[in-house]
């Protein structure tokens, strides 16, 4: 490089390890600024081949949904008022559906409330008295850390739950969480201690996750201090994507998750496929549904399952979710059994914006409309899902359509979403609807005819349709 050894300061490239016989392309990466850069490529020999037989496609299409991904039937009784067991929980009502925003400044609470949010989760370096005062003034309850100050407000209705950490299943720095003490790993993960031979070797690595047994232990302490509020645990993307390397030594160990859920009353998780930086996940929105389904399976529906949703650019500046993608994720979540939504509204690239949703008119309009629709349907969504109530056929094998059926107030509700980005024609055969009827498609200003209990409709890629059928 510039007539100097590329490996002079440290090894950047080892030809013998690369085992490359040649290059089919050279890609030059510069910054986005108009800085007049000059990029050099030297010592190339090029032999032109025949014209390309196919046009390249970038980014490549995301992976299609796995064949075993389906709407999981109820594994246990699902109470219509799931938080009624806690005196100071989010709500005693059956027409409450949690729509939360993650780690936002309380001074913005009134704006979020106008956008259909009804819950804050997390308070930066809090809770503080000032933060709680602002939330109280806005009528915005919060789930926050159970600190000493928080416990001083044990009779304060503004706090409706306790946060039990964020993503403990991800790897944590050895010099921070683990205090550079390999003996802590011996207690936490004896199998890692043994495999790394830490009795004689020093620990070399990023650091393992927090073990589930510690989460379960600390849960008992949190609950003992205040049994009147639920305790919420948020897990990372390893729930849905087992190849996620951010779990360190526990990558791929899905058996950890049933143990993590022993440490909470409400379990949530996050994966952001539209903004993702890995092509195995990028734009494969169905990962959202897969994680919810797994959490329900691992807990046998004995835990209340929530999930997080993306709204802004995170690690890749060019990967910004569209309103249509986020809307699909919202309804994928609800249809597959999520009982609460948490919006992650931060933007990290190209610059940090902690409240990016509020500065994005198109996304904010969709989120606001969808939040208000969810609130209007809360009692329906909290009601029982009717098993075996619909059989679905999709004309496009790549794009299955998933749906649930609810019945409330003398009407049947069919909530449906296309699980892939290619369009399809769907046929719904409803077992509880006989003869001919008319379905109103909510928020679309149109109706669809049902003939002999069968409904046909077109779905754009990752499209959503919500049908109400008067009985």
Secondary structure as a PSIPRED ss2 file (coil, helix, strand):
# PSIPRED VFORMAT (PSIPRED V4.0)

   1 X C   1.000  0.000  0.000
   2 X C   1.000  0.000  0.000
   3 X C   1.000  0.000  0.000
   4 X C   1.000  0.000  0.000
   5 X C   1.000  0.000  0.000
   6 X C   1.000  0.000  0.000
   7 X C   1.000  0.000  0.000
   8 X C   1.000  0.000  0.000
   9 X C   1.000  0.000  0.000
  10 X C   1.000  0.000  0.000
  11 X C   1.000  0.000  0.000
  12 X C   1.000  0.000  0.000
  13 X C   1.000  0.000  0.000
  14 X C   1.000  0.000  0.000
  15 X H   0.000  1.000  0.000
  16 X H   0.000  1.000  0.000
  17 X H   0.000  1.000  0.000
  18 X H   0.000  1.000  0.000
  19 X C   1.000  0.000  0.000
  20 X C   1.000  0.000  0.000
  21 X C   1.000  0.000  0.000
  22 X C   1.000  0.000  0.000
  23 X C   1.000  0.000  0.000
  24 X C   1.000  0.000  0.000
  25 X C   1.000  0.000  0.000
  26 X C   1.000  0.000  0.000
  27 X C   1.000  0.000  0.000
  28 X C   1.000  0.000  0.000
  29 X C   1.000  0.000  0.000
  30 X C   1.000  0.000  0.000
  31 X C   1.000  0.000  0.000
  32 X C   1.000  0.000  0.000
  33 X C   1.000  0.000  0.000
  34 X C   1.000  0.000  0.000
  35 X C   1.000  0.000  0.000
  36 X C   1.000  0.000  0.000
  37 X C   1.000  0.000  0.000
  38 X C   1.000  0.000  0.000
  39 X C   1.000  0.000  0.000
  40 X C   1.000  0.000  0.000
  41 X C   1.000  0.000  0.000
  42 X C   1.000  0.000  0.000
  43 X C   1.000  0.000  0.000
  44 X C   1.000  0.000  0.000
  45 X C   1.000  0.000  0.000
  46 X C   1.000  0.000  0.000
  47 X C   1.000  0.000  0.000
  48 X C   1.000  0.000  0.000
  49 X C   1.000  0.000  0.000
  50 X C   1.000  0.000  0.000
  51 X C   1.000  0.000  0.000
  52 X C   1.000  0.000  0.000
  53 X C   1.000  0.000  0.000
  54 X C   1.000  0.000  0.000
  55 X C   1.000  0.000  0.000
  56 X C   1.000  0.000  0.000
  57 X C   1.000  0.000  0.000
  58 X C   1.000  0.000  0.000
  59 X C   1.000  0.000  0.000
  60 X C   1.000  0.000  0.000
  61 X C   1.000  0.000  0.000
  62 X C   1.000  0.000  0.000
  63 X C   1.000  0.000  0.000
  64 X C   1.000  0.000  0.000
  65 X C   1.000  0.000  0.000
  66 X C   1.000  0.000  0.000
  67 X C   1.000  0.000  0.000
  68 X C   1.000  0.000  0.000
  69 X C   1.000  0.000  0.000
  70 X C   1.000  0.000  0.000
  71 X C   1.000  0.000  0.000
  72 X C   1.000  0.000  0.000
  73 X C   1.000  0.000  0.000
  74 X C   1.000  0.000  0.000
  75 X C   1.000  0.000  0.000
  76 X C   1.000  0.000  0.000
  77 X C   1.000  0.000  0.000
  78 X C   1.000  0.000  0.000
  79 X C   1.000  0.000  0.000
  80 X C   1.000  0.000  0.000
  81 X C   1.000  0.000  0.000
  82 X C   1.000  0.000  0.000
  83 X C   1.000  0.000  0.000
  84 X C   1.000  0.000  0.000
  85 X C   1.000  0.000  0.000
  86 X C   1.000  0.000  0.000
  87 X C   1.000  0.000  0.000
  88 X C   1.000  0.000  0.000
  89 X C   1.000  0.000  0.000
  90 X C   1.000  0.000  0.000
  91 X C   1.000  0.000  0.000
  92 X C   1.000  0.000  0.000
  93 X C   1.000  0.000  0.000
  94 X C   1.000  0.000  0.000
  95 X C   1.000  0.000  0.000
  96 X C   1.000  0.000  0.000
  97 X C   1.000  0.000  0.000
  98 X E   0.000  0.000  1.000
  99 X E   0.000  0.000  1.000
 100 X E   0.000  0.000  1.000
 101 X E   0.000  0.000  1.000
 102 X E   0.000  0.000  1.000
 103 X C   1.000  0.000  0.000
 104 X C   1.000  0.000  0.000
 105 X C   1.000  0.000  0.000
 106 X H   0.000  1.000  0.000
 107 X H   0.000  1.000  0.000
 108 X H   0.000  1.000  0.000
 109 X H   0.000  1.000  0.000
 110 X H   0.000  1.000  0.000
 111 X H   0.000  1.000  0.000
 112 X H   0.000  1.000  0.000
 113 X H   0.000  1.000  0.000
 114 X H   0.000  1.000  0.000
 115 X C   1.000  0.000  0.000
 116 X C   1.000  0.000  0.000
 117 X C   1.000  0.000  0.000
 118 X C   1.000  0.000  0.000
 119 X E   0.000  0.000  1.000
 120 X E   0.000  0.000  1.000
 121 X E   0.000  0.000  1.000
 122 X C   1.000  0.000  0.000
 123 X C   1.000  0.000  0.000
 124 X C   1.000  0.000  0.000
 125 X C   1.000  0.000  0.000
 126 X C   1.000  0.000  0.000
 127 X C   1.000  0.000  0.000
 128 X C   1.000  0.000  0.000
 129 X H   0.000  1.000  0.000
 130 X H   0.000  1.000  0.000
 131 X H   0.000  1.000  0.000
 132 X H   0.000  1.000  0.000
 133 X H   0.000  1.000  0.000
 134 X H   0.000  1.000  0.000
 135 X H   0.000  1.000  0.000
 136 X H   0.000  1.000  0.000
 137 X H   0.000  1.000  0.000
 138 X H   0.000  1.000  0.000
 139 X C   1.000  0.000  0.000
 140 X C   1.000  0.000  0.000
 141 X C   1.000  0.000  0.000
 142 X E   0.000  0.000  1.000
 143 X E   0.000  0.000  1.000
 144 X E   0.000  0.000  1.000
 145 X E   0.000  0.000  1.000
 146 X C   1.000  0.000  0.000
 147 X C   1.000  0.000  0.000
 148 X H   0.000  1.000  0.000
 149 X H   0.000  1.000  0.000
 150 X H   0.000  1.000  0.000
 151 X H   0.000  1.000  0.000
 152 X H   0.000  1.000  0.000
 153 X C   1.000  0.000  0.000
 154 X C   1.000  0.000  0.000
 155 X C   1.000  0.000  0.000
 156 X C   1.000  0.000  0.000
 157 X C   1.000  0.000  0.000
 158 X C   1.000  0.000  0.000
 159 X E   0.000  0.000  1.000
 160 X E   0.000  0.000  1.000
 161 X E   0.000  0.000  1.000
 162 X E   0.000  0.000  1.000
 163 X E   0.000  0.000  1.000
 164 X E   0.000  0.000  1.000
 165 X E   0.000  0.000  1.000
 166 X E   0.000  0.000  1.000
 167 X C   1.000  0.000  0.000
 168 X C   1.000  0.000  0.000
 169 X C   1.000  0.000  0.000
 170 X C   1.000  0.000  0.000
 171 X C   1.000  0.000  0.000
 172 X C   1.000  0.000  0.000
 173 X C   1.000  0.000  0.000
 174 X C   1.000  0.000  0.000
 175 X C   1.000  0.000  0.000
 176 X C   1.000  0.000  0.000
 177 X C   1.000  0.000  0.000
 178 X C   1.000  0.000  0.000
 179 X C   1.000  0.000  0.000
 180 X C   1.000  0.000  0.000
 181 X C   1.000  0.000  0.000
 182 X H   0.000  1.000  0.000
 183 X H   0.000  1.000  0.000
 184 X H   0.000  1.000  0.000
 185 X H   0.000  1.000  0.000
 186 X H   0.000  1.000  0.000
 187 X H   0.000  1.000  0.000
 188 X H   0.000  1.000  0.000
 189 X C   1.000  0.000  0.000
 190 X H   0.000  1.000  0.000
 191 X H   0.000  1.000  0.000
 192 X H   0.000  1.000  0.000
 193 X H   0.000  1.000  0.000
 194 X H   0.000  1.000  0.000
 195 X H   0.000  1.000  0.000
 196 X C   1.000  0.000  0.000
 197 X C   1.000  0.000  0.000
 198 X C   1.000  0.000  0.000
 199 X C   1.000  0.000  0.000
 200 X C   1.000  0.000  0.000
 201 X C   1.000  0.000  0.000
 202 X C   1.000  0.000  0.000
 203 X C   1.000  0.000  0.000
 204 X C   1.000  0.000  0.000
 205 X C   1.000  0.000  0.000
 206 X C   1.000  0.000  0.000
 207 X C   1.000  0.000  0.000
 208 X C   1.000  0.000  0.000
 209 X C   1.000  0.000  0.000
 210 X C   1.000  0.000  0.000
 211 X C   1.000  0.000  0.000
 212 X H   0.000  1.000  0.000
 213 X H   0.000  1.000  0.000
 214 X H   0.000  1.000  0.000
 215 X H   0.000  1.000  0.000
 216 X H   0.000  1.000  0.000
 217 X H   0.000  1.000  0.000
 218 X H   0.000  1.000  0.000
 219 X H   0.000  1.000  0.000
 220 X H   0.000  1.000  0.000
 221 X H   0.000  1.000  0.000
 222 X H   0.000  1.000  0.000
 223 X H   0.000  1.000  0.000
 224 X H   0.000  1.000  0.000
 225 X H   0.000  1.000  0.000
 226 X C   1.000  0.000  0.000
 227 X C   1.000  0.000  0.000
 228 X C   1.000  0.000  0.000
 229 X C   1.000  0.000  0.000
 230 X E   0.000  0.000  1.000
 231 X E   0.000  0.000  1.000
 232 X E   0.000  0.000  1.000
 233 X E   0.000  0.000  1.000
 234 X E   0.000  0.000  1.000
 235 X E   0.000  0.000  1.000
 236 X C   1.000  0.000  0.000
 237 X H   0.000  1.000  0.000
 238 X H   0.000  1.000  0.000
 239 X H   0.000  1.000  0.000
 240 X C   1.000  0.000  0.000
 241 X C   1.000  0.000  0.000
 242 X C   1.000  0.000  0.000
 243 X C   1.000  0.000  0.000
 244 X C   1.000  0.000  0.000
 245 X H   0.000  1.000  0.000
 246 X H   0.000  1.000  0.000
 247 X H   0.000  1.000  0.000
 248 X H   0.000  1.000  0.000
 249 X H   0.000  1.000  0.000
 250 X H   0.000  1.000  0.000
 251 X C   1.000  0.000  0.000
 252 X C   1.000  0.000  0.000
 253 X C   1.000  0.000  0.000
 254 X C   1.000  0.000  0.000
 255 X C   1.000  0.000  0.000
 256 X H   0.000  1.000  0.000
 257 X H   0.000  1.000  0.000
 258 X H   0.000  1.000  0.000
 259 X H   0.000  1.000  0.000
 260 X H   0.000  1.000  0.000
 261 X H   0.000  1.000  0.000
 262 X H   0.000  1.000  0.000
 263 X H   0.000  1.000  0.000
 264 X C   1.000  0.000  0.000
 265 X C   1.000  0.000  0.000
 266 X E   0.000  0.000  1.000
 267 X E   0.000  0.000  1.000
 268 X E   0.000  0.000  1.000
 269 X E   0.000  0.000  1.000
 270 X C   1.000  0.000  0.000
 271 X C   1.000  0.000  0.000
 272 X C   1.000  0.000  0.000
 273 X C   1.000  0.000  0.000
 274 X C   1.000  0.000  0.000
 275 X C   1.000  0.000  0.000
 276 X C   1.000  0.000  0.000
 277 X C   1.000  0.000  0.000
 278 X C   1.000  0.000  0.000
 279 X C   1.000  0.000  0.000
 280 X C   1.000  0.000  0.000
 281 X C   1.000  0.000  0.000
 282 X C   1.000  0.000  0.000
 283 X C   1.000  0.000  0.000
 284 X C   1.000  0.000  0.000
 285 X C   1.000  0.000  0.000
 286 X H   0.000  1.000  0.000
 287 X H   0.000  1.000  0.000
 288 X H   0.000  1.000  0.000
 289 X H   0.000  1.000  0.000
 290 X H   0.000  1.000  0.000
 291 X H   0.000  1.000  0.000
 292 X H   0.000  1.000  0.000
 293 X H   0.000  1.000  0.000
 294 X H   0.000  1.000  0.000
 295 X H   0.000  1.000  0.000
 296 X H   0.000  1.000  0.000
 297 X H   0.000  1.000  0.000
 298 X H   0.000  1.000  0.000
 299 X H   0.000  1.000  0.000
 300 X C   1.000  0.000  0.000
 301 X C   1.000  0.000  0.000
 302 X C   1.000  0.000  0.000
 303 X C   1.000  0.000  0.000
 304 X E   0.000  0.000  1.000
 305 X E   0.000  0.000  1.000
 306 X C   1.000  0.000  0.000
 307 X E   0.000  0.000  1.000
 308 X E   0.000  0.000  1.000
 309 X E   0.000  0.000  1.000
 310 X E   0.000  0.000  1.000
 311 X C   1.000  0.000  0.000
 312 X C   1.000  0.000  0.000
 313 X C   1.000  0.000  0.000
 314 X C   1.000  0.000  0.000
 315 X C   1.000  0.000  0.000
 316 X C   1.000  0.000  0.000
 317 X C   1.000  0.000  0.000
 318 X C   1.000  0.000  0.000
 319 X C   1.000  0.000  0.000
 320 X C   1.000  0.000  0.000
 321 X C   1.000  0.000  0.000
 322 X C   1.000  0.000  0.000
 323 X H   0.000  1.000  0.000
 324 X H   0.000  1.000  0.000
 325 X H   0.000  1.000  0.000
 326 X H   0.000  1.000  0.000
 327 X H   0.000  1.000  0.000
 328 X H   0.000  1.000  0.000
 329 X H   0.000  1.000  0.000
 330 X H   0.000  1.000  0.000
 331 X H   0.000  1.000  0.000
 332 X H   0.000  1.000  0.000
 333 X H   0.000  1.000  0.000
 334 X H   0.000  1.000  0.000
 335 X H   0.000  1.000  0.000
 336 X C   1.000  0.000  0.000
 337 X C   1.000  0.000  0.000
 338 X C   1.000  0.000  0.000
 339 X C   1.000  0.000  0.000
 340 X E   0.000  0.000  1.000
 341 X E   0.000  0.000  1.000
 342 X E   0.000  0.000  1.000
 343 X E   0.000  0.000  1.000
 344 X E   0.000  0.000  1.000
 345 X C   1.000  0.000  0.000
 346 X C   1.000  0.000  0.000
 347 X E   0.000  0.000  1.000
 348 X C   1.000  0.000  0.000
 349 X C   1.000  0.000  0.000
 350 X C   1.000  0.000  0.000
 351 X C   1.000  0.000  0.000
 352 X C   1.000  0.000  0.000
 353 X E   0.000  0.000  1.000
 354 X C   1.000  0.000  0.000
 355 X C   1.000  0.000  0.000
 356 X H   0.000  1.000  0.000
 357 X H   0.000  1.000  0.000
 358 X H   0.000  1.000  0.000
 359 X H   0.000  1.000  0.000
 360 X C   1.000  0.000  0.000
 361 X H   0.000  1.000  0.000
 362 X H   0.000  1.000  0.000
 363 X H   0.000  1.000  0.000
 364 X H   0.000  1.000  0.000
 365 X H   0.000  1.000  0.000
 366 X H   0.000  1.000  0.000
 367 X H   0.000  1.000  0.000
 368 X H   0.000  1.000  0.000
 369 X H   0.000  1.000  0.000
 370 X H   0.000  1.000  0.000
 371 X H   0.000  1.000  0.000
 372 X H   0.000  1.000  0.000
 373 X H   0.000  1.000  0.000
 374 X H   0.000  1.000  0.000
 375 X H   0.000  1.000  0.000
 376 X H   0.000  1.000  0.000
 377 X C   1.000  0.000  0.000
 378 X H   0.000  1.000  0.000
 379 X H   0.000  1.000  0.000
 380 X H   0.000  1.000  0.000
 381 X H   0.000  1.000  0.000
 382 X H   0.000  1.000  0.000
 383 X C   1.000  0.000  0.000
 384 X C   1.000  0.000  0.000
 385 X E   0.000  0.000  1.000
 386 X C   1.000  0.000  0.000
 387 X C   1.000  0.000  0.000
 388 X C   1.000  0.000  0.000
 389 X C   1.000  0.000  0.000
 390 X E   0.000  0.000  1.000
 391 X E   0.000  0.000  1.000
 392 X E   0.000  0.000  1.000
 393 X E   0.000  0.000  1.000
 394 X E   0.000  0.000  1.000
 395 X C   1.000  0.000  0.000
 396 X C   1.000  0.000  0.000
 397 X C   1.000  0.000  0.000
 398 X C   1.000  0.000  0.000
 399 X C   1.000  0.000  0.000
 400 X C   1.000  0.000  0.000
 401 X E   0.000  0.000  1.000
 402 X E   0.000  0.000  1.000
 403 X E   0.000  0.000  1.000
 404 X E   0.000  0.000  1.000
 405 X E   0.000  0.000  1.000
 406 X E   0.000  0.000  1.000
 407 X E   0.000  0.000  1.000
 408 X E   0.000  0.000  1.000
 409 X C   1.000  0.000  0.000
 410 X C   1.000  0.000  0.000
 411 X E   0.000  0.000  1.000
 412 X E   0.000  0.000  1.000
 413 X E   0.000  0.000  1.000
 414 X E   0.000  0.000  1.000
 415 X E   0.000  0.000  1.000
 416 X E   0.000  0.000  1.000
 417 X E   0.000  0.000  1.000
 418 X E   0.000  0.000  1.000
 419 X C   1.000  0.000  0.000
 420 X C   1.000  0.000  0.000
 421 X C   1.000  0.000  0.000
 422 X C   1.000  0.000  0.000
 423 X C   1.000  0.000  0.000
 424 X E   0.000  0.000  1.000
 425 X E   0.000  0.000  1.000
 426 X E   0.000  0.000  1.000
 427 X E   0.000  0.000  1.000
 428 X E   0.000  0.000  1.000
 429 X E   0.000  0.000  1.000
 430 X E   0.000  0.000  1.000
 431 X C   1.000  0.000  0.000
 432 X C   1.000  0.000  0.000
 433 X C   1.000  0.000  0.000
 434 X C   1.000  0.000  0.000
 435 X C   1.000  0.000  0.000
 436 X C   1.000  0.000  0.000
 437 X E   0.000  0.000  1.000
 438 X E   0.000  0.000  1.000
 439 X E   0.000  0.000  1.000
 440 X E   0.000  0.000  1.000
 441 X E   0.000  0.000  1.000
 442 X C   1.000  0.000  0.000
 443 X C   1.000  0.000  0.000
 444 X C   1.000  0.000  0.000
 445 X C   1.000  0.000  0.000
 446 X E   0.000  0.000  1.000
 447 X E   0.000  0.000  1.000
 448 X E   0.000  0.000  1.000
 449 X E   0.000  0.000  1.000
 450 X E   0.000  0.000  1.000
 451 X E   0.000  0.000  1.000
 452 X C   1.000  0.000  0.000
 453 X C   1.000  0.000  0.000
 454 X E   0.000  0.000  1.000
 455 X E   0.000  0.000  1.000
 456 X E   0.000  0.000  1.000
 457 X E   0.000  0.000  1.000
 458 X E   0.000  0.000  1.000
 459 X E   0.000  0.000  1.000
 460 X C   1.000  0.000  0.000
 461 X C   1.000  0.000  0.000
 462 X C   1.000  0.000  0.000
 463 X C   1.000  0.000  0.000
 464 X E   0.000  0.000  1.000
 465 X E   0.000  0.000  1.000
 466 X E   0.000  0.000  1.000
 467 X E   0.000  0.000  1.000
 468 X E   0.000  0.000  1.000
 469 X E   0.000  0.000  1.000
 470 X E   0.000  0.000  1.000
 471 X C   1.000  0.000  0.000
